[in-house]
Amino acid sequence: MSQLSLQSDGIQRLALSDMAEPRSGSSCGRHATRQLRLPYHLVEPITFTVDIILVVAISLLAGIGYNYFFLGLIPAANAIQTYAATGVLALTNVSAILAARGDYRVSNLVSFYRQARDLTLIWTGVFLILVGVAFSLKVSANFSRAATLAFFVLGLGGMIAWRRFLAQVLGYAMSAGAFASRNVILIGERSRLAASPAISEIRRFGYTPIHAFEIEQEERVTENKLSLQLRATIQKAIEAARVESVAEILLLIGWEQSWTIERITKMLSVLPLPVYLVPDENIVRYLGPRTINIGTTWAAEIQRAPLTRTEQFIKRCFDTIGATAVLLLLSPLMLLTALLIKVDSHGPVLFFQTRNGFNGRSFRIVKFRSMHVLEDGNAFRQATRGDPRVTRLGRWLRRANIDELPQLFNVLKGNMSLVGPRPHPVALNNEYDKLIANYALRNHVKPGITGWAQVNGYRGETPTTDMMEQRVASDLWYISNWSMWLDIRILFRTLILGLQPTAY
């Protein structure tokens, strides 16, 4: 097996050359591609936003225009609000059905015929239902029949015209390779990397393969074991995913090779990234909980990302606001603590230590110094009851969890979250990664100042492997069941348990 950089020759030239430049033979076309960059993941929300603006505008135009041109009246403010609300109500119902049918997907937005057909049927159906409800509730008298009919005709015509324009723009963007890229890594057999129909669609739909790792036929898994060469190359793929900004990993392997797929996927499970298996004729055994579209083809999800982009954004906003508020509130306590540390013992106020965080990347955690020593790396040793390394003040700081407060700066920097699996020192990680299955899966989310394991009694010293296994199980449960409400519950329980003497 060998890594194939997209700047090199070899199979990249054979399989990916059609994606390297826009599908235009002229320099003008290539120049246009460089100028036009569209964010692929924003196409759906932009389409929905334009739908709302367009329908509400048409509803206002129909209502206000009818009153002004035919009745010579200017509608009152409450009437204008009614027209706007009617547009929102109509679009909410129409868009919900369109979304359920997948009509907001980019691969379907480029099909004008499908859009025109679905819009005509859905718009007409929703319109008739709303008119029927208005008649049944005897509120139809508040709406002019002419204005209502105008809204129906103009709304349908406007939506179809907008979809026609959108289909043309998206079609041009895909043919020019203008979508902003999402970096992916390809792992597959030489023949599939060269001839898979999915490859020709990747860049058109916003994907940029930055590395390709080739599997030779003799390197397939036999007797449930990965060859040393195959294992080494998958490890290189993992390292590349950690260094580069990678969104997804695509596997192009014959689906009948179950052992190869399963073993490679198991190695890739240390990454907090979705892994997709590109189509093969034997798909039934590997159908995941959902599929994704890659152009005109699809892939089955065999590992999901722990948090969606929206969930990550919400959690990050909560972390930033919460950490800032707590720092402002507790800044006098933190200043007093720093002063007491300087008076109590020799050494720095703050203690920095290397720990592993999201995706296994190392970072420097910061705490108030509570020991006479500054252990890091392989020299680390867990604190025990009555540990002579702990200072007089440090024993109190650790019991009250005040030594953890500077980690709020790690939260603001983005290395940590308020809530998540506690980050362990590197020496502890290296030890338990060999003893506990799925230990590395704790790194699928950012580490936290507090976590589900800590509020359930698994904090402080872990003298046995069984205790660490229970902590890891709690961390993995948190990752699988994350919600904003769960984070709030954990923070509330942390405040209640904060002064209990459980650490030493």
ZAMARGU-4260 file (C-alpha; in steps of 0.2 Angstrom, whole numbers, plus 5000, padded with zeros to 4 digits):
<rodrens>
0) 5000/5000/5000 | 5006/5018/4996 | 5000/5035/5000 | 4995/5045/4985 | 4996/5064/4987
5) 4985/5074/4976 | 5001/5083/4970 | 5009/5068/4964 | 5007/5057/4949 | 5002/5039/4948
10) 4984/5034/4952 | 4979/5052/4957 | 4982/5056/4939 | 4972/5041/4933 | 4957/5043/4945
15) 4956/5061/4950 | 4963/5071/4935 | 4945/5075/4930 | 4943/5084/4946 | 4958/5094/4946
20) 4952/5107/4934 | 4934/5113/4930 | 4925/5105/4915 | 4930/5118/4904 | 4943/5118/4891
25) 4946/5136/4890 | 4957/5147/4901 | 4942/5158/4904 | 4932/5144/4911 | 4946/5140/4923
30) 4947/5158/4928 | 4929/5159/4931 | 4930/5144/4943 | 4944/5152/4953 | 4933/5167/4955
35) 4917/5158/4959 | 4917/5149/4975 | 4901/5143/4983 | 4899/5135/5000 | 4891/5118/4997
40) 4884/5116/5014 | 4875/5133/5013 | 4865/5129/4998 | 4851/5121/5007 | 4849/5135/5020
45) 4851/5149/5007 | 4837/5141/4996 | 4825/5140/5011 | 4829/5158/5016 | 4825/5164/4998
50) 4809/5154/4998 | 4803/5162/5014 | 4807/5180/5008 | 4800/5176/4991 | 4783/5169/4997
55) 4781/5182/5011 | 4784/5196/4998 | 4772/5189/4986 | 4759/5187/4999 | 4761/5205/5004
60) 4761/5210/4985 | 4745/5201/4982 | 4736/5208/4997 | 4742/5226/4997 | 4741/5227/4977
65) 4723/5221/4977 | 4717/5234/4990 | 4727/5248/4982 | 4723/5245/4963 | 4706/5238/4964
70) 4699/5246/4980 | 4709/5262/4981 | 4713/5258/4999 | 4730/5256/5009 | 4728/5241/5021
75) 4730/5244/5039 | 4745/5238/5049 | 4735/5223/5056 | 4730/5218/5038 | 4748/5219/5032
80) 4753/5208/5047 | 4740/5195/5042 | 4746/5195/5024 | 4764/5192/5030 | 4758/5178/5042
85) 4748/5170/5028 | 4764/5169/5018 | 4774/5161/5032 | 4761/5149/5036 | 4760/5143/5017
90) 4779/5142/5015 | 4781/5132/5032 | 4769/5119/5026 | 4776/5118/5008 | 4794/5118/5014
95) 4791/5104/5027 | 4784/5093/5013 | 4798/5098/5001 | 4811/5094/5014 | 4803/5077/5018
100) 4804/5072/4999 | 4822/5078/4999 | 4819/5092/4987 | 4831/5103/4996 | 4846/5092/4993
105) 4858/5099/4980 | 4857/5084/4969 | 4838/5087/4968 | 4839/5106/4966 | 4848/5104/4950
110) 4833/5094/4942 | 4821/5108/4937 | 4808/5095/4931 | 4807/5087/4948 | 4806/5104/4957
115) 4793/5111/4945 | 4782/5095/4947 | 4784/5094/4966 | 4781/5112/4968 | 4765/5112/4958
120) 4758/5097/4967 | 4763/5102/4984 | 4758/5121/4982 | 4741/5117/4975 | 4738/5104/4989
125) 4743/5115/5003 | 4733/5130/4996 | 4717/5120/4995 | 4719/5113/5013 | 4722/5131/5020
130) 4707/5138/5010 | 4697/5123/5017 | 4703/5127/5035 | 4699/5145/5033 | 4682/5142/5027
135) 4678/5129/5041 | 4684/5141/5054 | 4674/5155/5046 | 4690/5166/5044 | 4689/5167/5025
140) 4679/5183/5026 | 4695/5192/5031 | 4703/5187/5014 | 4698/5194/4997 | 4695/5179/4985
145) 4704/5189/4972 | 4719/5192/4983 | 4719/5174/4988 | 4719/5168/4970 | 4733/5181/4966
150) 4743/5174/4980 | 4741/5156/4973 | 4745/5160/4955 | 4760/5172/4959 | 4767/5161/4973
155) 4767/5146/4962 | 4774/5155/4947 | 4787/5164/4958 | 4793/5148/4966 | 4795/5139/4949
160) 4804/5154/4942 | 4816/5154/4957 | 4819/5135/4955 | 4823/5137/4937 | 4836/5150/4940
165) 4843/5140/4955 | 4844/5124/4944 | 4854/5134/4931 | 4866/5142/4943 | 4869/5125/4952
170) 4871/5116/4936 | 4884/5129/4930 | 4893/5128/4947 | 4895/5110/4947 | 4901/5109/4929
175) 4914/5122/4933 | 4919/5114/4950 | 4915/5130/4959 | 4909/5123/4976 | 4920/5127/4991
180) 4929/5111/4995 | 4926/5099/5010 | 4942/5089/5012 | 4941/5070/5012 | 4953/5056/5012
185) 4951/5041/5000 | 4956/5023/5005 | 4953/5010/4992 | 4959/4997/4980 | 4969/5003/4965
190) 4955/4997/4952 | 4941/5006/4962 | 4951/5022/4965 | 4954/5022/4946 | 4936/5017/4940
195) 4923/5021/4953 | 4909/5031/4946 | 4908/5041/4963 | 4925/5048/4960 | 4920/5059/4945
200) 4906/5066/4956 | 4916/5071/4971 | 4922/5088/4967 | 4907/5093/4958 | 4897/5091/4974
205) 4910/5100/4985 | 4923/5087/4990 | 4941/5088/4988 | 4952/5072/4990 | 4968/5078/4998
210) 4975/5061/5001 | 4972/5044/4993 | 4979/5028/5000 | 4980/5013/4989 | 4977/4994/4994
215) 4985/4981/4983 | 4976/4965/4981 | 4988/4955/4991 | 4986/4966/5006 | 4968/4961/5009
220) 4964/4955/5027 | 4966/4936/5029 | 4963/4926/5045 | 4956/4942/5053 | 4973/4951/5053
225) 4979/4967/5045 | 4996/4965/5037 | 5009/4976/5044 | 5010/4986/5028 | 4991/4989/5028
230) 4991/4994/5046 | 5005/5006/5044 | 4997/5015/5030 | 4980/5016/5039 | 4990/5024/5053
235) 4997/5036/5041 | 4979/5040/5035 | 4974/5043/5053 | 4989/5055/5056 | 4985/5064/5040
240) 4967/5066/5046 | 4973/5074/5062 | 4985/5086/5054 | 4974/5091/5040 | 4956/5099/5041
245) 4947/5083/5035 | 4928/5082/5035 | 4925/5064/5030 | 4934/5048/5025 | 4928/5038/5010
250) 4932/5019/5008 | 4932/5012/4990 | 4934/4993/4994 | 4924/4978/4988 | 4910/4976/5000
255) 4912/4957/5000 | 4929/4960/5009 | 4920/4961/5026 | 4936/4958/5036 | 4946/4971/5027
260) 4932/4984/5029 | 4929/4980/5048 | 4947/4980/5053 | 4951/4997/5044 | 4935/5004/5051
265) 4940/4999/5068 | 4957/5007/5066 | 4948/5023/5060 | 4937/5023/5075 | 4950/5033/5085
270) 4945/5048/5073 | 4930/5059/5077 | 4925/5059/5059 | 4911/5050/5049 | 4918/5036/5038
275) 4908/5031/5022 | 4908/5016/5012 | 4906/5020/4993 | 4894/5009/4984 | 4897/4991/4978
280) 4886/4978/4971 | 4885/4969/4988 | 4878/4983/4999 | 4865/4974/5010 | 4876/4968/5023
285) 4884/4985/5026 | 4869/4997/5025 | 4870/5009/5039 | 4857/5019/5048 | 4857/5032/5034
290) 4865/5036/5018 | 4872/5052/5010 | 4872/5058/4992 | 4888/5061/4983 | 4882/5068/4967
295) 4871/5055/4958 | 4877/5041/4969 | 4877/5038/4987 | 4887/5030/5002 | 4881/5021/5018
300) 4886/5028/5034 | 4896/5016/5045 | 4902/5028/5058 | 4893/5044/5063 | 4901/5060/5069
305) 4897/5063/5087 | 4890/5080/5085 | 4883/5089/5070 | 4890/5106/5065 | 4874/5114/5072
310) 4877/5105/5089 | 4895/5109/5089 | 4891/5128/5086 | 4878/5128/5100 | 4890/5119/5112
315) 4904/5131/5107 | 4892/5147/5110 | 4887/5140/5127 | 4905/5136/5132 | 4911/5154/5127
320) 4897/5163/5136 | 4898/5152/5151 | 4917/5153/5153 | 4917/5171/5151 | 4903/5174/5164
325) 4911/5163/5177 | 4928/5171/5174 | 4921/5188/5177 | 4911/5182/5192 | 4926/5172/5201
330) 4940/5184/5196 | 4942/5190/5214 | 4943/5172/5220 | 4956/5168/5207 | 4967/5183/5211
335) 4966/5179/5229 | 4970/5161/5226 | 4986/5166/5215 | 4992/5177/5230 | 4990/5163/5242
340) 4999/5151/5232 | 5014/5162/5231 | 5014/5165/5250 | 5011/5146/5254 | 5025/5138/5244
345) 5039/5141/5231 | 5035/5139/5213 | 5024/5146/5199 | 5006/5150/5202 | 5000/5141/5187
350) 5004/5123/5182 | 5004/5117/5164 | 5003/5099/5158 | 5002/5091/5141 | 4985/5081/5139
355) 4976/5074/5124 | 4960/5082/5118 | 4948/5082/5103 | 4954/5069/5090 | 4969/5064/5100
360) 4978/5081/5098 | 4988/5086/5112 | 4986/5103/5121 | 4993/5112/5137 | 4980/5111/5151
365) 4982/5125/5164 | 4978/5123/5183 | 4982/5132/5199 | 4998/5123/5206 | 4993/5112/5220
370) 5009/5102/5222 | 5027/5105/5225 | 5032/5096/5209 | 5028/5100/5191 | 5026/5082/5183
375) 5022/5080/5165 | 5024/5067/5151 | 5029/5050/5156 | 5035/5056/5174 | 5017/5058/5179
380) 5010/5049/5194 | 4992/5050/5200 | 4989/5059/5217 | 4984/5048/5231 | 4977/5051/5248
385) 4989/5060/5260 | 5001/5062/5245 | 5016/5072/5251 | 5018/5081/5235 | 5002/5091/5238
390) 5005/5108/5247 | 4995/5113/5262 | 4985/5126/5252 | 4984/5113/5237 | 4975/5100/5248
395) 4961/5113/5251 | 4961/5119/5233 | 4959/5101/5226 | 4945/5097/5239 | 4936/5113/5233
400) 4940/5111/5215 | 4947/5128/5214 | 4963/5122/5206 | 4953/5118/5191 | 4946/5136/5188
405) 4960/5142/5176 | 4954/5128/5164 | 4941/5141/5159 | 4955/5149/5149 | 4957/5132/5140
410) 4938/5133/5136 | 4939/5151/5129 | 4954/5145/5118 | 4944/5131/5111 | 4955/5116/5118
415) 4941/5111/5131 | 4923/5112/5134 | 4914/5116/5150 | 4907/5098/5150 | 4915/5083/5142
420) 4926/5068/5146 | 4940/5073/5158 | 4957/5074/5149 | 4970/5062/5156 | 4989/5065/5157
425) 4998/5058/5142 | 5006/5044/5153 | 4989/5039/5159 | 4982/5039/5141 | 4996/5028/5135
430) 4994/5015/5149 | 4975/5013/5148 | 4974/5014/5129 | 4982/4997/5129 | 4971/4990/5143
435) 4954/4996/5139 | 4944/4993/5123 | 4937/5009/5115 | 4947/5020/5127 | 4952/5032/5112
440) 4934/5035/5108 | 4933/5047/5123 | 4942/5059/5111 | 4927/5060/5099 | 4922/5076/5108
445) 4932/5090/5117 | 4937/5086/5135 | 4928/5095/5149 | 4931/5103/5165 | 4918/5092/5172
450) 4909/5077/5165 | 4896/5063/5167 | 4909/5052/5174 | 4914/5065/5187 | 4896/5068/5194
455) 4893/5050/5195 | 4907/5047/5207 | 4921/5042/5195 | 4934/5056/5198 | 4950/5057/5207
460) 4962/5042/5208 | 4958/5027/5198 | 4969/5013/5206 | 4962/4999/5196 | 4958/4995/5178
465) 4940/4991/5183 | 4937/5009/5190 | 4944/5017/5174 | 4933/5006/5163 | 4918/5012/5173
470) 4924/5030/5170 | 4927/5027/5151 | 4909/5019/5150 | 4902/5034/5158 | 4911/5045/5145
475) 4905/5035/5130 | 4887/5036/5137 | 4889/5055/5137 | 4895/5056/5120 | 4881/5045/5113
480) 4868/5054/5122 | 4874/5072/5122 | 4861/5086/5122 | 4862/5104/5128 | 4850/5099/5143
485) 4862/5085/5148 | 4876/5098/5149 | 4866/5110/5160 | 4861/5095/5171 | 4880/5090/5173
490) 4885/5108/5177 | 4871/5109/5190 | 4876/5093/5199 | 4894/5099/5198 | 4890/5114/5208
495) 4880/5104/5221 | 4895/5091/5223 | 4909/5104/5221 | 4913/5106/5239 | 4912/5087/5243
500) 4930/5080/5248 | 4931/5068/5234 | 4948/5073/5227 | 4965/5073/5236
</rodrens>
